[in-house]
């Protein structure tokens, strides 16, 4: 980040050879771990059950990445912040992966009898108490197999429609910047979209994760996933933009100011996630209601309490302390490993969300290697298509009204 660009580079495409390098690696990782998952699903006691739980956690992580990209893209259009100009193409590429994630949800639909206790007649249903059966019968209008399957394509169609429209208009604006009042158009769609995202995303995580324990509820649950998706998305965008900054055109365009801004937003989501998670725990713990407390008791019993401490330390305390530094937020050598580690901790967090719903007598951690393999398999596929989308259009926005500000010499300093 030594030379500041005086004008927008004529070639705004990222180097194909650089993207090809990472795309091929993603394909190898995704393919290798997918094969291991398929084999592991049929080897060992309860292997298929462990496969489905691990697969669900990995699926929620990477679907959350696409949802976070779409939501932050809308927020950037509404706020008209310069922080989004550098990462806008990354957000658009991430938001383009809903068709891929729609297809990857099929194993969950096929194996849902092994995941959800509210399906009558399944082994998980039989294991529930009579009081739990009563609660699940009252929730049957929402939690039933047919309606669950119907909601799946509805969610993805809505997300795909918004993300595709935003991406198409972004290309049209570059081709014809004066043809329409683009700023107003993007703001109008994003205003509707951000509300729709919040509602559909909340219903989706209630369907996919919260209903693993159909007797428990939390009104803040969707917001926790919203904050987690922000963490995931900013981590992916920071890693991408720093890897692209090795070469032109990103090398001359990425300044310390943008690095600092994006780092501050990552810092904000670290605090937001911790605040929402602590708020949920504090309200439930102080209320001490038998319908709510068991969810946390399952995650504080036996060795699970050590994993809870790990998450407090490494999902909040350590990133919070490190991101306080202005200097470190501007250092690629620091931010890439930190963001990679945040993605790893997000994997651990989703394991903590999913696995304790399946009760064992000893209440000890029941870790299976597929909890690591599934996010890597799905992540490899997601990254492969993410990079393919990123290669299909210029990595820099051309005609946003704020783009000229990035070309000012004084903008190069933080």
ABEGO torsion letter per residue (X at the ends): XABBBABBBABABBBAAAAAAAAAAAAAAAAAAAAAAAAAAABEBGAAAAAAAAAAAAAAAAAAAAAAAAAAAAAAAAAGBAAAAAAAAAAAAAAAAAAAAAAAAAAAAAAAAAABAABBGBAAAAABBAAAAAAAAAAAAABBAAAAAAAAAAAAAAAAAAAAAAAAAAAAAAABAAABBAAAAAAAAAAAAAAAAAAAAAAAAAAAAAAABAABBBAAAAAAAAAAAAAAAAAAAAAAAAAAAABOAAAAABBAAAAAAAAAAAAAAAAAAAAAAAAAAAAAAAAGBAAAAAAAAAAABEAAAAAAAAAAAAAAAAAAAAAABAAAAABAAAAAAAAAAAAAAAAAAAAAAAAAABBBAAGBBBBBAAAAAAAAAAAAAAAAAAAAAAAABBABBAABAAAAAAABAAAABX
